[in-house]
Amino acid sequence: MPAYNRLIKKFKSSSALQSGLALTVARSFLIASNFFIFFILVRLCSPADFGTWILYSSIVVIFEVANNSFVSNAIVKYYHEYKDALRGVFIFNAFIFTIALSLLFSVILYLSIHLINVIYHSNELNELLLLAPLILFASGLTNAFNCIEQGNMRFYGQLVVSVVKSVVFISYLLYLLITETGYSLQNFVIVSIISGFLALLIVYFLTLKFVIITRRFDFKMIQSIAKYGFFTFGIEVIGQLSNNIGQLIAGALLSPAAVGIINVATRVLQFIEIPLQAVSAVLMPQGVITLKEKGMSGIKALYEKSSAFIIVVMLPVLVLFFIFSDQVIYLIAGKDFHEASLLLRIILVYSLFKPFGRNSGVILNAIGKTKINFFMVLIPTVINLLLNYYLIKKLGVVGSPIATLIATLVGFVFNQYVMYKIASINLKAILVEARNFYQRFFNFLIVKSNQKA
């Protein structure tokens, strides 16, 4: 009990621990709620409508990430650098840049609708996208307020945004399901817009005490935000494109229903990647500290241990899902998506290589090698794009995960070579570390069983 009381006391006295818990809860809630929304949608919508909704969501998320990633890290960074009156000037100019950027991406989205119609031949998709700029505007401002809160080492805004958006949308879906009322994809967008502005309003009041504005336009401040955010913007957008390439190309070459099949198969990854996201969140600040204290030898040990740990956690789950892929797909999506089982098995194979790419990217950012990381993300994405187009035309929906598997393997070889050159990281050492994790775990179980006997 004394140890427990000390832990509680330490938690209550540490704003960093409280904020970290809020961030973890926000991410976990977002993953769980997104899966629950998916679980309802596949049962509420026809396969074609579900595919159209996924296409719409994929396109909007790419624009949303592009809009938000340009300013996120820059606001957090410069919020600390500008003090007193200058901080108020910076916040004012950060909001000007955020609003201008949201308007710019809204215009780009509007101008893209004709091209999107040429690709997908879907009037319904066009009608949905006409409403999307309102989502970009609300999301951009919400992100700016959240970044200011993060500058004060608070992360409650992200939790609030996740809860409000998810609860409103899930409540509406449950209403449709319970009352057996007919659904409309356009109403889904309207509910998303309402929840987005409601979240913005709540986050505004949460962060109001940190938002001290001095109305003075400063072009140099805006320029510094744009410069700092460029590579982060590039990496985030390329990452989103890479995640959605298969769905976007399948929608163009095949049908919305094909998009739904691919999406069902990839949904399982949301839960598999929880340990990957958790380790990545810790790895960035730890990488900066390790580089300062231990140099590249410390970076080598950190990368090898973190990669080995993720593999140890993920491997048993991947094997189980591979063996019971038919049952997993039926459980989460029902009988209409049985084709997704084969896709899931291929996805599970390349998921084993994801920790290496994610960890190397985080480490490269931590040691200041952002340009190298940019190209490490760009090259596999271009390969993925070309292969998806070719293989989906030749093989249908199964071509998408095969293309991603090949691109992931190319990226894996590339990032291992780069990490070997930079920090002498060795794949064999990672595999040995993973084996040692398992040995220690089984030895622990044996000792415990002997003690009980």
FENURPE-V437998 format. One line per field, one symbol per residue. burial: + if it has 9 or more other C-alpha atoms within 8 Angstrom, else -. A space follows every 50 residues. Layout:
burial: ???
//
This chain:
burial: ----------+---+--+++-++++++++++-+++++-+++++-+-++++ ++++++-+-++++++++++++++++++++--+---++++++++++-+++- +++-++--++--+--++-------+++++++++-++++++++++++++++ +-++++++++++++++-+++-++++++-------+--++++++-++++++ -+++--+---+-++------++--++-+++++++++++++++-+++++++ ++--++++++++++++-+-+-+-+++-+++--++--++-++--+++-+++ -++++++++++++++-++--++--+--+++--++--++-+++++++++++ +++++++++++++++++-++--++-++++++-+++-+++-+++--+++++ ++++++++++++-+++--++--+-++--+++-++--++------------ ---
//
